[in-house]
């Protein structure tokens, strides 16, 4: 009798056998049932994303859908360029020409390679900065607005404070690492929402490629491709700005819309590749947005 009961228990634990098919016995938490879309092995939780901080909101009403350390300060890499763009648009018009300084021409990493003395329209410079995330373009903009990147950073901090960003401090216009340079997901969401009120910024962060010229070489077209193409492939994406340094990790701001639902995701310090998590967190957000 005991041997018979043991056999029955083994069968129940391993699955029912019917013909040549094994039917798994799967237990679900109370109130949950499997769906064709997700299934038990595909269930996603935002806690799975390896990041330092994250904020997912409805930008129309600021309702928080998910948050993790959203008011803790962390380095934010090139997402800084959203504030650079926002501030610069207060001072410059799209067809203003900006001059490349010796310092700007020598800015390292992910730059356009502009030469000292060249002149670029503000719109083209802004495109290089937001689409390709060009660091030299950020410095060109900063110096032409304020005379120096240092003073431009002071203006960035003043504007951030006036917007209500109380845990933000900028040192560079590009987001290149500085130990004092930081913001929070909460503050960056405020900046991003304000930035996309400007149609030029809103359009550029949703652009995959753009052609740039200088006044000295109008035929020497440089085609820049978005650093965010892997994000813009998400079918509901309405614009994004990403960033990375070894200190900050992967950082991203992303807007998305599906029907009458809208999302704004801000994530800082991701490890392991943000591109594989983006569709999952956004789909989860649309499912859980009211």
C-alpha positions as CSV (number, residue, x, y, z in Angstrom):
1,X,0.0,0.0,0.0
2,X,2.8,2.4,0.9
3,X,4.6,1.6,-2.3
4,X,1.5,2.3,-4.3
5,X,1.0,5.6,-2.7
6,X,4.6,6.5,-3.3
7,X,4.2,5.8,-7.0
8,X,1.1,8.0,-7.2
9,X,2.9,10.9,-5.5
10,X,5.9,10.6,-7.9
11,X,3.6,10.7,-10.9
12,X,1.8,13.8,-9.5
13,X,5.1,15.7,-8.9
14,X,6.6,14.9,-12.3
15,X,3.5,15.4,-14.4
16,X,0.6,13.4,-15.7
17,X,1.5,11.1,-18.6
18,X,-1.1,10.7,-21.3
19,X,0.0,8.6,-24.3
20,X,3.3,10.0,-25.4
21,X,2.6,13.5,-24.0
22,X,3.7,14.7,-20.6
23,X,1.3,17.3,-19.1
24,X,3.1,19.5,-16.6
25,X,1.4,20.3,-13.4
26,X,2.1,24.0,-12.8
27,X,1.1,25.9,-9.6
28,X,0.2,29.6,-9.8
29,X,0.0,32.1,-7.0
30,X,-3.5,32.7,-5.8
31,X,-5.5,34.8,-8.2
32,X,-3.1,34.3,-11.2
33,X,-3.7,32.2,-14.2
34,X,-1.4,31.5,-17.2
35,X,-1.9,33.5,-20.4
36,X,-1.0,32.7,-24.0
37,X,1.0,35.9,-24.1
38,X,3.2,35.5,-21.0
39,X,3.0,32.0,-19.6
40,X,4.5,30.9,-16.3
41,X,8.2,31.2,-17.5
42,X,7.8,34.6,-19.2
43,X,6.3,36.5,-16.3
44,X,8.0,39.9,-16.0
45,X,8.6,42.0,-12.9
46,X,10.4,45.4,-13.1
47,X,12.5,44.3,-10.1
48,X,14.3,42.0,-12.5
49,X,16.1,44.9,-14.2
50,X,19.6,45.3,-12.8
51,X,19.8,49.0,-12.2
52,X,20.6,51.5,-9.5
53,X,17.4,53.5,-9.9
54,X,14.3,53.6,-12.0
55,X,11.1,55.6,-12.4
56,X,8.2,54.7,-14.7
57,X,5.3,57.2,-14.8
58,X,2.4,58.4,-16.8
59,X,3.7,61.8,-18.0
60,X,0.2,63.1,-18.5
61,X,-0.6,63.1,-14.8
62,X,2.7,62.1,-13.1
63,X,1.2,58.9,-11.7
64,X,3.9,56.5,-10.6
65,X,3.6,53.1,-12.1
66,X,6.9,51.8,-10.7
67,X,9.8,53.3,-8.8
68,X,13.1,52.3,-7.3
69,X,15.3,54.8,-5.5
70,X,13.9,57.5,-7.8
71,X,15.1,60.3,-5.5
72,X,18.6,59.0,-4.9
73,X,21.4,60.8,-6.8
74,X,23.5,58.9,-9.3
75,X,25.7,59.8,-12.3
76,X,23.5,60.0,-15.5
77,X,26.0,60.1,-18.4
78,X,24.7,61.5,-21.7
79,X,21.1,61.9,-20.5
80,X,22.5,65.2,-19.3
81,X,22.3,66.4,-22.9
82,X,18.5,66.8,-22.5
83,X,19.2,69.6,-20.0
84,X,21.9,71.0,-22.3
85,X,19.4,71.1,-25.2
86,X,16.6,72.6,-23.0
87,X,18.8,75.4,-21.7
88,X,20.4,76.2,-25.1
89,X,16.9,76.6,-26.7
90,X,16.3,79.5,-24.4
91,X,19.2,81.4,-26.0
92,X,19.7,80.1,-29.6
93,X,17.6,79.8,-32.7
94,X,17.9,76.8,-35.1
95,X,19.8,78.7,-37.8
96,X,22.2,80.6,-35.5
97,X,25.8,79.6,-36.5
98,X,28.1,78.4,-33.7
99,X,31.9,78.5,-33.7
100,X,34.0,75.5,-32.8
101,X,36.7,76.4,-30.3
102,X,40.1,74.8,-29.9
103,X,38.9,73.1,-26.6
104,X,35.7,71.8,-28.2
105,X,37.6,70.3,-31.2
106,X,39.7,68.3,-28.7
107,X,36.8,66.8,-26.7
108,X,37.3,63.0,-26.5
109,X,35.0,60.1,-27.0
110,X,32.0,59.8,-29.3
111,X,32.6,63.2,-31.0
112,X,31.8,64.5,-34.5
113,X,35.4,65.6,-35.2
114,X,34.6,69.2,-35.8
115,X,37.7,71.4,-36.5
116,X,38.6,74.5,-34.7
117,X,37.1,77.6,-36.4
118,X,34.3,75.7,-38.2
119,X,30.8,77.0,-38.0
120,X,27.8,74.7,-37.5
121,X,24.1,75.8,-37.3
122,X,22.6,75.3,-33.8
123,X,20.0,72.9,-35.3
124,X,22.8,70.7,-36.8
125,X,24.8,70.9,-33.6
126,X,21.7,70.0,-31.5
127,X,21.0,67.0,-33.8
128,X,24.6,65.7,-33.5
129,X,24.3,66.0,-29.7
130,X,20.9,64.4,-29.3
131,X,21.0,61.8,-32.1
132,X,24.6,60.7,-32.1
133,X,25.3,61.9,-28.5
134,X,28.3,63.8,-29.8
135,X,30.3,65.3,-26.8
136,X,32.1,68.0,-28.9
137,X,28.7,69.3,-30.0
138,X,27.6,69.7,-26.4
139,X,30.7,71.7,-25.6
140,X,30.2,73.8,-28.8
141,X,26.7,74.7,-27.7
142,X,27.7,75.4,-24.1
143,X,30.6,77.7,-25.1
144,X,28.5,79.7,-27.6
145,X,25.7,80.2,-25.1
146,X,27.8,81.0,-22.0
147,X,31.4,81.6,-23.1
148,X,32.6,78.5,-21.2
149,X,31.3,75.1,-20.3
150,X,31.8,75.9,-16.6
151,X,29.5,78.9,-16.7
152,X,27.0,77.0,-18.8
153,X,26.9,74.3,-16.1
154,X,26.0,77.0,-13.6
155,X,23.1,78.0,-15.8
156,X,22.1,74.4,-16.1
157,X,22.0,74.1,-12.3
158,X,20.0,77.3,-12.0
159,X,17.4,76.2,-14.5
160,X,17.2,72.7,-12.9
161,X,16.5,74.2,-9.5
162,X,13.9,76.5,-11.0
163,X,12.1,73.5,-12.5
164,X,12.0,71.8,-9.1
165,X,15.0,69.5,-9.4
166,X,16.4,69.7,-5.9
167,X,18.9,66.7,-6.1
168,X,20.7,67.6,-9.3
169,X,24.1,69.0,-9.9
170,X,25.7,69.4,-13.3
171,X,29.4,69.9,-14.0
172,X,29.6,69.1,-17.7
173,X,27.3,69.8,-20.7
174,X,28.0,66.4,-22.2
175,X,27.6,64.1,-19.2
176,X,31.2,63.0,-19.3
177,X,32.1,61.8,-15.8
178,X,32.8,64.1,-12.9
179,X,32.5,62.9,-9.4
180,X,30.2,65.7,-8.5
181,X,27.9,65.4,-11.5
182,X,24.6,63.7,-10.7
183,X,20.8,63.7,-10.8
184,X,17.9,61.5,-9.8
185,X,15.3,59.6,-11.8
186,X,12.7,62.0,-10.4
187,X,14.6,65.1,-11.4
188,X,15.5,63.7,-14.8
189,X,11.8,63.0,-15.5
190,X,11.0,66.6,-14.8
191,X,13.8,67.8,-17.2
192,X,12.7,65.3,-19.9
193,X,9.1,66.4,-19.7
194,X,10.1,70.0,-20.0
195,X,12.5,69.3,-22.9
196,X,9.9,67.6,-25.1
197,X,7.7,70.7,-24.9
198,X,10.1,72.1,-27.4
199,X,9.1,70.6,-30.9
200,X,12.7,70.6,-32.1
201,X,14.0,68.5,-29.2
202,X,11.0,66.2,-29.3
203,X,11.5,65.6,-33.0
204,X,15.3,65.0,-32.7
205,X,15.1,62.4,-29.9
206,X,12.8,60.4,-32.2
207,X,15.0,60.7,-35.3
208,X,17.1,57.7,-36.5
209,X,19.5,59.6,-38.9
210,X,20.3,63.2,-39.8
211,X,22.6,64.9,-42.3
212,X,24.9,67.6,-41.0
213,X,27.1,70.2,-42.8
214,X,29.3,73.1,-41.7
215,X,29.3,76.6,-43.3
216,X,32.8,76.0,-44.6
217,X,31.9,72.7,-46.2
218,X,28.3,72.7,-47.2
219,X,28.8,69.7,-49.5
220,X,30.7,67.6,-47.0
221,X,27.6,66.0,-45.5
222,X,28.0,63.9,-42.4
223,X,25.2,61.5,-41.8
224,X,24.8,60.8,-38.1
225,X,22.9,57.7,-37.0
226,X,21.1,57.5,-33.7
227,X,22.7,55.9,-30.7
228,X,19.2,55.0,-29.7
229,X,18.2,53.0,-32.8
230,X,17.7,49.8,-30.7
231,X,15.3,51.8,-28.6
232,X,13.5,53.5,-31.4
233,X,12.7,50.0,-32.9
234,X,10.3,49.5,-30.1
235,X,7.0,50.0,-31.9
236,X,5.5,52.4,-29.3
237,X,8.6,54.5,-28.7
238,X,8.1,58.2,-29.1
239,X,11.6,59.4,-28.4
240,X,14.6,58.5,-26.3
241,X,18.0,59.6,-25.0
242,X,20.5,57.1,-23.7
243,X,23.9,57.4,-22.1
244,X,26.8,55.4,-20.8
245,X,30.0,55.8,-18.9
246,X,31.9,53.2,-16.9
247,X,31.0,55.1,-13.8
248,X,27.3,55.7,-14.6
249,X,26.5,52.4,-16.3
250,X,23.7,52.5,-18.9
251,X,21.2,55.3,-18.5
252,X,18.1,56.0,-20.5
253,X,15.1,58.3,-20.8
254,X,12.3,56.9,-23.0
255,X,8.9,58.2,-24.0
256,X,6.3,55.7,-25.3
257,X,2.6,55.9,-26.3
258,X,0.0,53.2,-27.1
259,X,-3.5,54.3,-27.7
260,X,-4.5,56.8,-25.0
261,X,-1.8,55.5,-22.7
262,X,1.6,57.3,-22.3
263,X,4.7,56.3,-20.4
264,X,8.0,57.9,-19.4
265,X,10.8,55.7,-18.3
266,X,13.9,56.9,-16.6
267,X,16.5,54.4,-15.6
268,X,20.1,54.9,-14.2
269,X,23.0,52.5,-13.7
270,X,21.8,49.5,-15.7
271,X,24.1,46.6,-16.2
272,X,23.7,43.8,-18.7
273,X,22.2,45.6,-21.6
274,X,19.2,47.9,-21.4
275,X,18.0,47.0,-24.9
276,X,16.8,43.5,-23.8
277,X,14.8,45.0,-20.9
278,X,13.1,47.9,-22.6
279,X,10.3,46.1,-24.4
280,X,9.5,44.1,-21.3
281,X,9.3,47.1,-18.9
282,X,7.3,49.2,-21.4
283,X,4.8,46.4,-22.1
284,X,4.5,45.8,-18.4
285,X,3.9,49.5,-17.9
286,X,1.1,49.7,-20.5
287,X,-0.5,46.6,-18.9
288,X,-0.4,48.3,-15.4
289,X,-1.1,51.9,-16.3
290,X,-4.7,52.9,-15.4
